[in-house]
Amino acid sequence: MAKLKRIFIVLLVVVLLAGVGVFLYFYFTQGGSPPVVGGNGLSLCLNGTKIENGGSLGLLDSGQEFTVENAEKYDVQIYAYCTQENDFALTVGEEPYTWGDFDGRNLTAGFDFARTETGFTITHYGLNDVLSRIQNGMTVKTDEFPPVPIFRMSVTAGEESLETYFYINAEVVGISLDQSAIIF
């Protein structure tokens, strides 16, 4: 009986040492966190469709509601995103700029966010308004810009983050209709 007791104690010590070894391995080689079992990481959905990390949403209409899964606390930031294909000219006040001048700049303050039960809603009033809001109310004018992603949205929860790209319309200004010439 004493022999079985010694074998049991030796096995218990070996199992404990193996557990400590596995913990230390992941702590020092995986940035302090063990692997996630089950893959229940941060995810973002729009209109019931899961958004892939690094994917494009295309045109983001004002008032869209996003669902955030597997995170109670998260942060949303929106940045200007410029490539050679999506660069365009604009004026702020009387000064000429290109979209590339804003590349990487945090434009979150140009959008309105509202928390919902399952995520958040983004509201905007067009590209010129977004830029005017971050430029202290200065007048912003854009002629034409390509219908390709010009914004990068980053949703971060703890050490996890998810990025997606989108564009918005410029608001329609300066158009007047001659009501006597409209024919239905």
N, C-alpha and C positions, 0 to 999 in steps of 0.2 A: 504494500500500500504506500509506503514512504517513497518507493521508487517511482510510482505513478505520479505522486505529488510533485516530485522534483522535475519530472519530464513536463508536467503541465506548467510549472513555473517557468521553465526554460522556454517553452513554446510561447507563453504569454509575453515574456521579455522580448523574444525575437519579433513577434507581431507588433509590439509597441515600438520597437526600434525601426522596423520597416515603415510604420505609419509616420514617425517623425522624419525619417529619410525622405519619404515621398513629399511631405509638406515642405521641407527645406529645399528640395529640388525645385518645386514649383515656385516657391517664394523667391529664390535667387535667379531662376532662369525665365520666369514668365511674368516679371514685373510685379511680384508680390500678390498675384491672385491665381488661385487654382483654376483649372479649366471649368467652363460653364457646362453643366450637364443638362441635356435636353434642349439647348439652343433657344432659350426664352429671352433673348436680348431685345433691346429697344427696336420697335418697329413703328412705322408711320403709314397711315392709310388716307386716301382721298377718294371720296365717293365709293367706298367699299373696296377699293383696289389698293393692295399693298404697294408701297413705293420702294423701289430698289435703291440701295445706296449708290449714289453717283448717277442716278437716272435723271431723265428730263420730264418735267410735268407739261411742257409746252406752254400754252397761254394760261395764265392764272387769273381768272376773273375775280373781281372784288367780292368779298363775303364768303369765300370758300372755307369750309370747315374740315380740319384735319383731325384724325383720330390718332392718339398716341397710345400704344400698347406696351405693357411691361415696364412702365415708368410712371411713378407718381409725381416726382419732381424732375423738371427738365427746363432747359433754356433754349430759346429760339433766337437766332441771329440771322440777318440777311446782309449779304455783301454784294458789291458790284463785281461782275464777272466779265472780263473782256478777253477776246481772242481776236485774231486777225479777221475772222469771218463776221464778227458781230460789232466791230468798232463803227462808230458813227459820230457826226458832228453835232454840237449843241452850243448854245450860248447861255451863260449865267450872268444876268445883268446885261452888260454890253461886251463881256469878255468871251472870246471863242474858246471852246474846249473840245476834246474828243472823249468818248466813253473810256478810252484807255487811261485818261487822266484820273478817273475814279476807280480804276481796277483795284480790287481788294479792300476798298473803303467800306466801313460798316455803315449801312444804310437803314438799319433797323428802325431808327426814329422816323423814317419817312412813311412807315406803315402803321396801321392801328391793329392791335391784337386784343382779342377777348377770349378769356378762358371759358371752356364749356365743360360739361360733365365728363366727356371722354377725350378732350384734347383742347384745340384752340381754333379760332377763326381769324383770318387775315383780311383786313379791309384796306383798300387803297383807292386813290382818286386819279390814277393815271401817272405815267412816268414823269411828266413835268411837275406835278404836285409833289411826288415823292422827293424829287431832287430839290425843289423849292423849300421843302420842309427841312432838309438837312443843310441847306445853304442860307439859313436864317431868313426865310421868306423872300429871297431875291427872285426875280422873274427868270424863269427857265424856258427856253424855246428849243424844241427839237424839230427838225424837218422830217426826215424819214429815217427809220432804223429797221434793220432786218428782223423778221419774225422768228428769231432764234433766241435761246436762253441768254439773258444778260444779267441775271441775278443768281446767286448761290445761297440757298437756305441751309443752315446748319442747325440741327436739333441735337442737343447734348444732354445726356442723363448720366451723371457720374463719370465714369471713364469711357462710356460708349457714346458714339456720335454717328449721325446719319446725315448725309448731304444730298441735296437735290437741286436741280437747276430749272429756271423758268423765265418767262418774260411777261410783260403786261402791256396793255395798250397805252398810247398817249391819249389824253383827254381831247375831245373835239372842241376846238375854240375858234372863234372868228368866222363862223359860217352863218350867213343869214339867208333866209328864203324870201323870195318875192312871191307873196301869197296870191297875187293876181295871175301868176303864170303857172301855178300848180294845177295839173289836170289829173283827175282820177278816172 
